[in-house]
């Protein structure tokens, strides 16, 4: 099951990367991200979206390493600790999206963050 959890997590992270890339490109979907205050993101938030995309890569790789689908680039104990850090990160994301002023962000991104939090928790426990 761990392999399935890791693959699902990577699929979601990949979809989020596409979403963030659309935001960087100026797509008018900013109501779903960064508090939803801008339809088209300003430069500063577009940079934040680029950083998010770059972070998704090690997040996904760590999930795949935990599931044994790719070799761990770092020690297994560090991978285990990082998985718990990511579980906490996505759990925090659930709360942050749930209190967003943007209704579209609350309705769409809260469940996405919840699914990621659960998947990373299941991987951390495995």
C-alpha positions as a Python dict, from the first residue, in 0.01 Angstrom:
ca = {
    (1, 'X'): (0, 0, 0),
    (2, 'X'): (290, 237, 68),
    (3, 'X'): (375, 242, -300),
    (4, 'X'): (18, 341, -388),
    (5, 'X'): (21, 618, -126),
    (6, 'X'): (347, 755, -262),
    (7, 'X'): (227, 746, -622),
    (8, 'X'): (-100, 919, -530),
    (9, 'X'): (91, 1184, -337),
    (10, 'X'): (317, 1244, -639),
    (11, 'X'): (20, 1271, -873),
    (12, 'X'): (-139, 1533, -648),
    (13, 'X'): (191, 1720, -613),
    (14, 'X'): (228, 1710, -992),
    (15, 'X'): (-120, 1855, -1039),
    (16, 'X'): (-41, 2123, -783),
    (17, 'X'): (278, 2203, -974),
    (18, 'X'): (75, 2250, -1293),
    (19, 'X'): (-167, 2473, -1101),
    (20, 'X'): (120, 2679, -958),
    (21, 'X'): (278, 2704, -1305),
    (22, 'X'): (-51, 2842, -1439),
    (23, 'X'): (-47, 3100, -1160),
    (24, 'X'): (311, 3196, -1251),
    (25, 'X'): (204, 3234, -1614),
    (26, 'X'): (-70, 3477, -1511),
    (27, 'X'): (-378, 3258, -1527),
    (28, 'X'): (-675, 3429, -1357),
    (29, 'X'): (-715, 3159, -1092),
    (30, 'X'): (-554, 3335, -799),
    (31, 'X'): (-875, 3305, -597),
    (32, 'X'): (-769, 2944, -531),
    (33, 'X'): (-428, 3028, -381),
    (34, 'X'): (-233, 3257, -153),
    (35, 'X'): (-541, 3375, 36),
    (36, 'X'): (-742, 3432, -280),
    (37, 'X'): (-703, 3809, -275),
    (38, 'X'): (-573, 3838, -631),
    (39, 'X'): (-735, 3700, -945),
    (40, 'X'): (-397, 3727, -1122),
    (41, 'X'): (-102, 3697, -886),
    (42, 'X'): (137, 3988, -840),
    (43, 'X'): (508, 3929, -900),
    (44, 'X'): (589, 3851, -536),
    (45, 'X'): (327, 3574, -515),
    (46, 'X'): (434, 3437, -854),
    (47, 'X'): (781, 3394, -707),
    (48, 'X'): (617, 3212, -416),
    (49, 'X'): (449, 2981, -665),
    (50, 'X'): (786, 2908, -829),
    (51, 'X'): (929, 2821, -488),
    (52, 'X'): (630, 2593, -424),
    (53, 'X'): (694, 2408, -750),
    (54, 'X'): (1060, 2362, -657),
    (55, 'X'): (963, 2225, -314),
    (56, 'X'): (722, 1970, -459),
    (57, 'X'): (1015, 1784, -617),
    (58, 'X'): (1191, 1684, -292),
    (59, 'X'): (851, 1628, -127),
    (60, 'X'): (754, 1377, -394),
    (61, 'X'): (1096, 1216, -408),
    (62, 'X'): (1093, 1165, -33),
    (63, 'X'): (753, 996, -54),
    (64, 'X'): (880, 767, -329),
    (65, 'X'): (1197, 689, -129),
    (66, 'X'): (993, 609, 182),
    (67, 'X'): (787, 364, -25),
    (68, 'X'): (1102, 206, -168),
    (69, 'X'): (1029, 313, -524),
    (70, 'X'): (1350, 516, -561),
    (71, 'X'): (1676, 502, -370),
    (72, 'X'): (1699, 732, -70),
    (73, 'X'): (1944, 1012, -143),
    (74, 'X'): (1997, 1061, 227),
    (75, 'X'): (1995, 828, 523),
    (76, 'X'): (1677, 638, 600),
    (77, 'X'): (1645, 796, 947),
    (78, 'X'): (1655, 1144, 787),
    (79, 'X'): (1395, 1035, 531),
    (80, 'X'): (1173, 911, 815),
    (81, 'X'): (1206, 1240, 1004),
    (82, 'X'): (1145, 1444, 689),
    (83, 'X'): (828, 1244, 622),
    (84, 'X'): (696, 1347, 964),
    (85, 'X'): (792, 1709, 894),
    (86, 'X'): (600, 1693, 566),
    (87, 'X'): (303, 1535, 741),
    (88, 'X'): (300, 1828, 983),
    (89, 'X'): (344, 2074, 694),
    (90, 'X'): (43, 1939, 504),
    (91, 'X'): (-160, 1919, 825),
    (92, 'X'): (-84, 2287, 884),
    (93, 'X'): (-188, 2347, 524),
    (94, 'X'): (-530, 2198, 601),
    (95, 'X'): (-580, 2456, 874),
    (96, 'X'): (-444, 2745, 672),
    (97, 'X'): (-664, 2666, 373),
    (98, 'X'): (-966, 2610, 597),
    (99, 'X'): (-940, 2963, 739),
    (100, 'X'): (-871, 3134, 406),
    (101, 'X'): (-1083, 3440, 329),
    (102, 'X'): (-1131, 3293, -17),
    (103, 'X'): (-1427, 3056, -38),
    (104, 'X'): (-1291, 2888, -357),
    (105, 'X'): (-959, 2826, -182),
    (106, 'X'): (-1134, 2681, 125),
    (107, 'X'): (-1354, 2454, -83),
    (108, 'X'): (-1084, 2324, -319),
    (109, 'X'): (-749, 2344, -146),
    (110, 'X'): (-855, 2233, 203),
    (111, 'X'): (-950, 1883, 80),
    (112, 'X'): (-634, 1868, -135),
    (113, 'X'): (-417, 1949, 167),
    (114, 'X'): (-613, 1698, 376),
    (115, 'X'): (-556, 1418, 126),
    (116, 'X'): (-184, 1499, 116),
    (117, 'X'): (-167, 1512, 496),
    (118, 'X'): (-333, 1170, 520),
    (119, 'X'): (-113, 1017, 249),
    (120, 'X'): (205, 1147, 413),
    (121, 'X'): (81, 1029, 754),
    (122, 'X'): (18, 681, 616),
    (123, 'X'): (364, 679, 460),
    (124, 'X'): (522, 806, 785),
    (125, 'X'): (355, 529, 983),
    (126, 'X'): (464, 261, 735),
}
